[in-house]
Amino acid sequence: MRNDYDIAVVGGGLLGSAIAWGLGRIGQRVVVLDEGDVTKRASRANFALVWVQSKGLGMPAYTVWTVRASETWAQLAADLKDQTGLDVGLQRNGGFHLALSEGELEQRANTLKRLHNQIGAADYQVEVMDHDRVAAMLPAIGPEVVGGTFCPLDGHVNSLRSFRAFHTGFKAFGVDYRPEHPVTAIAQSGGEFRLTTPKGEIRAGKVVLAAGNANETLAPMVGLKAPMGPTRGQIVVTERTMPFLPHPLTTIRQTDEGTVMIGDSKEDLLDDSGLDLSISTVMADRARRTFPLLGRLNVVRTWSGIRVMPKDGFPVYDQSESHPGAFVACCHSGVTLASNHAYALAPMIAAGQLDAAQVGAFTGRRFDAAATTGSGYY
Ligand SMILES: Cc1cc2nc3c(=O)[nH]c(=O)nc-3n(C[C@H](O)[C@H](O)[C@H](O)COP(=O)(O)OP(=O)(O)OC[C@H]3O[C@@H](n4cnc5c(N)ncnc54)[C@H](O)[C@@H]3O)c2cc1C
């Protein structure tokens, strides 16, 4: 078998980068084929939570996968630091979802109870806390906060630095990164894949489609399926302030640099060149009611980004029966799941076989069934 590379990874966002890093780490000869820098990338627009407490209603296997990711993130942060010198700023001491009314708190607690009661679900160790218990851990909350849910497995990172660390790290492993190489066609013949790009053909023994929402178009080229339903999210960022927030929240986090990020809406629009200020206003107002001290800070920037979102909200990991050696990987929560992609998924791909016990639930074949319901994201 003649191959220029063992594996071609299509897409150089967080998913493709984490997989390429994981493959390079175990000695695979890898090329990453990416579009240009101006393309829409969730990996540069996200909220950076390593988040567990609300993921997996409708798919208990996703709770297990998410807990595993949270548990192995510290190892990933340490390995990236050792290799690249970049500190990705992982903080993993638990996170909150706070409620501004009794009704909100009750609804949240009920959702988490349903999630926890699913057969086969992992234990997220979530606690429901009243105002006083929350205030003991987050003294800056305002009087409108009636309580919240706390999960000790939640955390956050510096997402852009993690992205940079993966790119720096995979290059150090010898991975060949090729920007301006959008893949337009994929064929398999003579035991190898031939990937068409405007800059010529690339050949590899295996191919991993990690092209975000573009997987919907690419996957059928190798007999796979990845129906997507992307949404837009907006984020508001304040000027730097003193440390006041020792735990991240679903919608408010203080970065390691001192700014406060307020996020993140869910909109059906797919235009990330604009903003809906009426939505940002609601987000900012809720943040100010949650932590009144935020009312004194200036907003320094705001942006919108398009989520990579498989149709039912859960990840898609699959391998092709018609094109052996072709894999697809895409998900929302690519920050949270980066450790799994590097340490668990990459070795399976290198071995040429996804482990059904670990990722069988995430097959794209689930979309063959009538209505798929649920969401990876609450
Ligand atoms: C507002 C917002 C908030 C978020 N918050 C969080 C969070 O708190 N925690 C969390 O875990 N996740 C969060 N996410 C999700 C996370 O950012 C994504 O899951 C992750 O970035 C997906 O990475 P990706 O590599 O699949 O996609 P992308 O970053 O979109 O990258 C896809 C790449 O594929 C390339 N590509 C596309 N087509 C082709 C082609 N034909 N050939 C070659 N390359 C191609 C693109 O150029 C791009 O580089 C958030 C996302 C958004 C938008």
Ligand as a Chemical Component Dictionary entry (heavy atoms), coordinates in Angstrom:
data_LIG
# 
_chem_comp.id                   LIG 
_chem_comp.type                 NON-POLYMER 
_chem_comp.pdbx_formal_charge   0 
_chem_comp.three_letter_code    LIG 
# 
loop_
_chem_comp_atom.comp_id 
_chem_comp_atom.atom_id 
_chem_comp_atom.alt_atom_id 
_chem_comp_atom.type_symbol 
_chem_comp_atom.charge 
_chem_comp_atom.model_Cartn_x 
_chem_comp_atom.model_Cartn_y 
_chem_comp_atom.model_Cartn_z 
_chem_comp_atom.pdbx_ordinal 
LIG C1  C1  C 0 -20.778 30.793 20.946 1  
LIG C2  C2  C 0 -20.193 29.441 21.181 2  
LIG C3  C3  C 0 -19.977 29.003 22.480 3  
LIG C4  C4  C 0 -19.408 27.755 22.713 4  
LIG N1  N1  N 0 -19.122 27.390 24.002 5  
LIG C5  C5  C 0 -18.508 26.215 24.238 6  
LIG C6  C6  C 0 -18.145 25.866 25.551 7  
LIG O1  O1  O 0 -18.310 26.635 26.492 8  
LIG N2  N2  N 0 -17.575 24.654 25.758 9  
LIG C7  C7  C 0 -17.371 23.774 24.746 10 
LIG O2  O2  O 0 -16.892 22.666 25.000 11 
LIG N3  N3  N 0 -17.685 24.089 23.479 12 
LIG C8  C8  C 0 -18.239 25.292 23.204 13 
LIG N4  N4  N 0 -18.547 25.647 21.934 14 
LIG C9  C9  C 0 -18.357 24.638 20.882 15 
LIG C10 C10 C 0 -16.943 24.493 20.395 16 
LIG O3  O3  O 0 -16.388 25.737 20.092 17 
LIG C11 C11 C 0 -16.988 23.597 19.156 18 
LIG O4  O4  O 0 -17.529 22.341 19.501 19 
LIG C12 C12 C 0 -15.637 23.357 18.533 20 
LIG O5  O5  O 0 -14.966 24.559 18.328 21 
LIG C13 C13 C 0 -15.812 22.630 17.228 22 
LIG O6  O6  O 0 -14.566 22.505 16.615 23 
LIG P1  P1  P 0 -14.484 21.963 15.142 24 
LIG O7  O7  O 0 -13.046 21.805 14.857 25 
LIG O8  O8  O 0 -15.388 20.801 14.973 26 
LIG O9  O9  O 0 -15.151 23.113 14.258 27 
LIG P2  P2  P 0 -14.595 24.501 13.683 28 
LIG O10 O10 O 0 -13.885 25.297 14.694 29 
LIG O11 O11 O 0 -15.760 25.146 13.012 30 
LIG O12 O12 O 0 -13.518 24.061 12.624 31 
LIG C14 C14 C 0 -13.851 23.375 11.455 32 
LIG C15 C15 C 0 -12.649 23.517 10.556 33 
LIG O13 O13 O 0 -12.876 22.756 9.380  34 
LIG C16 C16 C 0 -12.432 23.519 8.279  35 
LIG N5  N5  N 0 -13.111 23.040 7.068  36 
LIG C17 C17 C 0 -14.418 23.142 6.735  37 
LIG N6  N6  N 0 -14.643 22.576 5.536  38 
LIG C18 C18 C 0 -13.452 22.099 5.098  39 
LIG C19 C19 C 0 -13.027 21.404 3.947  40 
LIG N7  N7  N 0 -13.880 21.078 2.973  41 
LIG N8  N8  N 0 -11.714 21.087 3.816  42 
LIG C20 C20 C 0 -10.824 21.407 4.792  43 
LIG N9  N9  N 0 -11.179 22.055 5.923  44 
LIG C21 C21 C 0 -12.471 22.398 6.077  45 
LIG C22 C22 C 0 -12.770 24.961 8.660  46 
LIG O14 O14 O 0 -12.007 25.884 7.935  47 
LIG C23 C23 C 0 -12.405 24.969 10.142 48 
LIG O15 O15 O 0 -11.054 25.290 10.366 49 
LIG C24 C24 C 0 -19.093 26.901 21.632 50 
LIG C25 C25 C 0 -19.301 27.332 20.328 51 
LIG C26 C26 C 0 -19.825 28.597 20.096 52 
LIG C27 C27 C 0 -20.000 29.066 18.690 53 
# 
loop_
_chem_comp_bond.comp_id 
_chem_comp_bond.atom_id_1 
_chem_comp_bond.atom_id_2 
_chem_comp_bond.value_order 
_chem_comp_bond.pdbx_ordinal 
LIG C1  C2  SING 1  
LIG C2  C3  SING 2  
LIG C2  C26 DOUB 3  
LIG C3  C4  DOUB 4  
LIG C4  N1  SING 5  
LIG C4  C24 SING 6  
LIG N1  C5  DOUB 7  
LIG C5  C6  SING 8  
LIG C5  C8  SING 9  
LIG C6  O1  DOUB 10 
LIG C6  N2  SING 11 
LIG N2  C7  SING 12 
LIG C7  O2  DOUB 13 
LIG C7  N3  SING 14 
LIG N3  C8  DOUB 15 
LIG C8  N4  SING 16 
LIG N4  C9  SING 17 
LIG N4  C24 SING 18 
LIG C9  C10 SING 19 
LIG C10 O3  SING 20 
LIG C10 C11 SING 21 
LIG C11 O4  SING 22 
LIG C11 C12 SING 23 
LIG C12 O5  SING 24 
LIG C12 C13 SING 25 
LIG C13 O6  SING 26 
LIG O6  P1  SING 27 
LIG P1  O7  DOUB 28 
LIG P1  O8  SING 29 
LIG P1  O9  SING 30 
LIG O9  P2  SING 31 
LIG P2  O10 DOUB 32 
LIG P2  O11 SING 33 
LIG P2  O12 SING 34 
LIG O12 C14 SING 35 
LIG C14 C15 SING 36 
LIG C15 O13 SING 37 
LIG C15 C23 SING 38 
LIG O13 C16 SING 39 
LIG C16 N5  SING 40 
LIG C16 C22 SING 41 
LIG N5  C17 SING 42 
LIG N5  C21 SING 43 
LIG C17 N6  DOUB 44 
LIG N6  C18 SING 45 
LIG C18 C19 SING 46 
LIG C18 C21 DOUB 47 
LIG C19 N7  SING 48 
LIG C19 N8  DOUB 49 
LIG N8  C20 SING 50 
LIG C20 N9  DOUB 51 
LIG N9  C21 SING 52 
LIG C22 O14 SING 53 
LIG C22 C23 SING 54 
LIG C23 O15 SING 55 
LIG C24 C25 DOUB 56 
LIG C25 C26 SING 57 
LIG C26 C27 SING 58 
# 
